[in-house]
Amino acid sequence: MALGNLGNIYSDELITATELNRQPGRVLDKALDRPVTITRNDQSFALLRREEVTFLVKVATQSKAVFEALTVAFSLLLGKEIGFEHPYGWLSIFDSDDLQDFIKELSEAFRLVDSSSTGWDLIEAIIHEWHESAIAITSPELAAAFSSETDEVPLTNPFKKSGI
C-alpha cells in the first residue's frame, strides 16, 4: 500500500454484521482487494489485510519519528536548548550547517516515501547514521584515538629476506 493510497482507505464497501455472518467468504474476498467496513448498530469495524495494517502502523510510527527529529533540528537552529534526555537530544551536538544538512537529507528521504519501496528504510538509516555520528563525536575514546600520535613502523619487504 503506497502512502498516496491512504486517502482512499475509507472509500470502501460497507457490509453489515449480518451480511458478514451469512457470507464470510465473499466479504473476505472483497477485503483482499480493498478495505471493507463492517457496521453493527452504531459501530464500525475496518477489515484490512494484515500487510496493510502493518504498513499503516509503520507509517504512523516513522512519521512521528521524522516529525520529532525535524522539530528538534529546527528548534536547535532557532537557538532553543534541547537536553540529552530527549530522544533526539543528540542532535544538539551538531552545528547549524550540520543541522541544515540533516534536515535536508531527512526531508528529501521523506518525500521519496510515496514513490519508493525503500523510503522508510532510508529514513531509518539516515537517523541511525546521524545518531551514530553524534555518539562518535562525543566519545572521548574516539577523540583520543584520532588525536594520538601513531608510532608507525615501516613494513619490510618480505621478498628481500627470502632472496626472491
N, C-alpha and C positions, 0 to 999 in steps of 0.2 A: 504494500500500500504506500503510495507516494504521499508526501506531505501535502501536495496540492489537492489530493483527493479527500482530505479531511473535511472540506466544506460539504461534500456530498454524503457524509456519513448518516445524516438523518433524512435524506431523501430516499427512504427505504419503503418497504411494503409493510403495512400494518396487518397484523394477524391477531385474532382473538385467542385467548387461552383455550377456549372450546375447540377452535379450529386446530390448534396445536395438539390437543388431546386426540382429535379424530384423525388427523393426517400428519403425524410427526415426521414421516419420511419426506413428504412433499415440502414441509416447512424447512427441514434441514437441507434439502436440495436447493431451496431458494437462498438459504444462508450461505451456501457455497459461493454464490455469485455476488451477493451484496448483503449488507446488514438487514436484519429483519427486526421490527419492533413488535413485541408481543404485549397485548393490552389485557388487563384484567381489572375490572372495576375502574378505579381512578389511578391505577398503577401502570407503569410502562417498563418493559424489560428489553434490553438490547441483546440480540443474538448475533454474535460475530464469531468468525473463525479465530482460533487461539492465536494464530500468527498475527492477525490484525490487532488483537488486544495487546499482545507483546510489543508490537510496533508502537502503538499509541502510548503505552507506559514508557517506553524508551524515549519517545519524542517529548513527553511531558518532563521526564527526569532530566534529560540532557538539555532541553530548552531552559529549564530552571538553572542548570549549571552555567550555561552560556550567559544568561541574563545576569546572574550573580557575579561571574568573573568580569564581565564588561562593566557592570555597575561599580565594582571595586576599582577597576583600572581607571574609569572616568573620574571617580571620586578622588583618587590619588593625584590625577592630573590637575584637579581643581584645588589641591592642597589639603584635602581632608586627611586626618590621621586614621589609619586602619591598623588595628592591633594584630599581632601574630596569632591571637586566639581565633580570629575569623578564619573560616575555611579557605579564603583566598587572601589572607593577610600576607602571605609570602610574596605577593605582587609588590609590596612596598619596598622590596629590595631593589627594584629596578628604577632607573632614572626615567625622565619624561620621554626621551626618544625611544627607549626600550618599550615603555608602556604603549606608546603610539604604534610601534611595530606589532605588539601583542594584539592590540585592538584591531588593527588592520588584518592581521593573519586570521584571527578568530572570526571576524565579521565576514571575510571572504569565504571561509570554510562553511559558515552557517548559510550563506547564500547558495552554496552548492548542494545543500542537503536535499532539495527537491529534485535535482537533476542527476544526482549521483548516488549509487547504492552504497558507496563507501563514505559518504559525507559525515555521518555520525562518528565513524571510526577515525576520520581525520580530525574531528573536533576533539575527541578523547586524546588523540596523540599530541595535538598541539598543546592542550592544557597540561598533559603529563610532561612533555619536554620542557615547557617553561617552568613547571614546578621543580623538575629535576635540576634545571639551571639555577634556580633560586637556592636550592639546597647546596649545590656546588659552590656558589658564590659565598654563602655564609659558612662554609665548612672550614674551620681553622686548619684541619689536617691537609685539605687540598691546597689551601693558600700557602702553607708551609712547604708542601711538595713542589709547587710551581715556583716559589721564590728561592728555593735552596740551590746552592751551587752543586753541580754534579762533579763527581770525580770520574771523569771519563778515562777509560783505559783503551788505548788503540788496540784493535784486533790484529793479531799476527796472521800472516798468510799461511794457511795450513800446507800449501804446496811447497813452500820454501823449506820447511823442516824435512819433508819426505823426499826432497830432491826431484820432484816431478816438474 
